[in-house]
């Protein structure tokens, strides 16, 4: 496990799923963590309590922030610097999905909401990371295998939004390389988190998991392990790259 030795990590969408697993993994590795949550205070408190159970209470903070709000994104990064100092790593994780359906059946509001969070919000977070990360820091974008598979008849809008995140990863890695800031992405596949229920298909994991080449769905801890590695100096010569945590799917 990498040793972050009190480095400061900012995570968006850290109250559940992959974000929570990443917060826990960073705390175990010795980091100080500030994570955002949009509205579920109970879930955020649960994440804090889990982190405190494995690390000292003064190494974790939660900030209510919507990544679609420029003011909130600035507030999140300001809180991290105020509490803990220079930011060395950012995990651009916050994202949403909407109920499964073909594109032809989606209304404009649903498409707008998905793109606003997954593209506009991710760009705001990445921009703030580019401004605030210390030279030698790391940004990890949490994409999706949907960007390669397309999610036909399910979440084409979500897949398109994650395709934009792939392009962001490549372009920003070249912009920030001269400052020795690494920009990479993980692309989770079928991972057992609450996002499937929020997309109206809680049964999706049970249905599709056995069809993966590895014969099962993944879990959030497996994705978090890849994120933590990319944040660490163990990945010191890795930028503009993607780790597909998808069981071969």
N, C-alpha and C positions, 0 to 999 in steps of 0.2 A: 504494500500500500504506500502511495506517495506520502511524503512528509511536507505539509504546507507551512509548518513552523510559524504560526500566527499570521499567515497571509490573509488578506481580506477578499472575500468572494461575494459577489452580488448575484442573486438568483431571482429571476422573475417567475411568478407562478409557483411559489415554493410550498404551498399549503397542502398539496395533494400529489399523488401519482409520482411521475418521474422527478418533478421539482422537489418534493419532500424527500424522496430517496437520495437525491443529489445533496440536499442540505445535510442529511444525516451522514453521508459518506464524507463530505467535506469536514464536518465536525470531528469525525473519527480520525481524519488525517491531520488534525491540529489547526484547521483554519478558523478564522472568525467569519461569520456568515450573516448577511442581511438579505432577507428574501421579501418579495412582495406577494400580496394576495389582493384580489379584487373586492370580495365582499363577504366571504365565508370566514368570519372571525373565529368560529369554533374550530374549524379545520386548522387555521393558522396557530391557534393556541395549542392544539394537539401536536403539531409539528414542533413548536417551541419546547413543549414538555418532553417529547421524545429526544430532542437534541440535548436538552439539559440533563437527561438521564445518562447520557454517554459522554458528556463534556461539561465543562464549567459553565455556569449560568450566564456569565458575562461575555460569552463568545457567540451569542445568537440574538438577533433582533428581527422583528417583523414590521413591515410598513404597509399600510393599506394604500394601494396605488393601482390605477388602471393604466396599462401600458399604452392605451389609445390617447391618453392625456399627456401632452408635453410637460405640463406643470407637474403632474404626478411622477413622471419618469425622472425629472430633475430632482424632485423631492426625495425619491428613493436613493439616488446616487449621493445626494447631499447628506442624507442620514448616514449612509455607510462611511463617508469620509469623516463626518462629525464624530461618530461613535468610535471608529476604529482606525482611521487614517487612510493612507494611500491604498487604492484599489488595485489588486493584482490579477483578478480574474472575474469574468462575467459569464453567466449562463443565461442565454436568451431563450427562455423556455415557455413563457406564457403563450397559450394558444387555445382555440376553441374549435369545436366541430358541431354541426347541426344534424337534424334527423336525416337518415338515409333515404335518398330518392334520386331519380335521374335528373340531370340538369334541366330538362324541359319542364319539370314540375316545380322547380325552385322559384320562389318570388324574389324580387329585387332586394328586398330588405334583408332576407336571409343571406344572400350573396355578399351584400355590403357589410353585414356584421362580421362574417367570417374573414373577409379580406381586410377589414379595418383592424381587427386584432392581430391576425396572423402575418399581415404584410406591413401595414402602416405602423402598428404597434412595435413590431420587430425592428423596423427601420429606426424608429425613435430610440429604442433601447440600444441598437448597434451604434447609432450616432453618438449617444451619450457615452457609450463605452469608448469610442474613438477619441472623445474629448478627455475622458477622465482616467483611462487606464494608464498605469505607469509604463514607461518604456520597458519592454521585456515581459509584458503581461500577456494574457490570453483571453480570447472570446470564443465561447462554444455556442453555436446555434443548434437548437434542437429542431431538426427537420422531421422528415417522415419518409418511409419507403413509398408512401402514396405518390411522392413526386416522380418516382420511376414507374410505378404500376398504374397510376391514373385513377384508381378507385371508381371504375365505371359502374353506373347505376347505384352508387352509394354516396360518395362525397367528392365529386369532380371539382367542386369549388375549393374544398380543403386541399386536394391534391395540387391544384393550381397555385394555391397560396404557398405550399411547401416547395413547389418548384421555384417560386420567387426567392425563397430563403436559400436555396442552392446557389442561385446566381449571386445573391448578396454575399455569401460565404467566399465565393471565388473572387469577386471584385474587391471586396474589402480586405481580403488577405494581401492583395497586391498593393493596395493603398497604404496599409499599415506595416507592411514588411520592413520598410526602411527604418521604422522605429522599433524593430524587433518585437512587434506585437503580432502574435500568431492568431489566426482566425480559422477555425475548423468547424465541422458539424458532425453530429451523430444523426443517423436516420433510423429511428426505431421501426420495427415491423409490428407484428401482432403482439402487443404487450398487455398484460392483465392489469389494467387500470380502470378508473371510473369513466374515462372518456367515451367508452363504448356505450355505456348507459346514457350518457348525456347526448349521444348521437341516436338514441332511440333503439339501440340493439344490444341490450345487456347479454344476450345469448351468443353474440358474435365470437367471443373467445372460445366457447365450448364447441361451436360449429366449425370454425376454421383452424383452430390450434392443431388438431391431429393431422391436418393436411400440409403443415410446414415440413420441409425436409428433415428437420430435427424431431418432428413428431409431437411438438408441444408449443404453446405460446411462451413468450419470454416474460420476465418480471421486471419491475422498475429498478431493482437493485442491479440487474445486469446492464441496463442502460446507464445508470449512474456510474458504474465502474469505468465505462468507456469515457464518460464526460470527465471524470476526475483525472484519468490518465492524460487526456488532452489538455487539461488545465495545468498539469504538472510539468516540471522540467524534464521528466522522462520523455516527453514529446517535444523536446527543444528544437528539433529540425523538421517538425511537421506543421505545415500551414497550407491553407487552401485545399484541405483534404476532407474526406468523408469516411466515417466508420458506420457501416450498415449493421445494426444490431437487430437482425431479423430472422435468425435461424435458417438462413438460406432461402428465404421466401422471395 
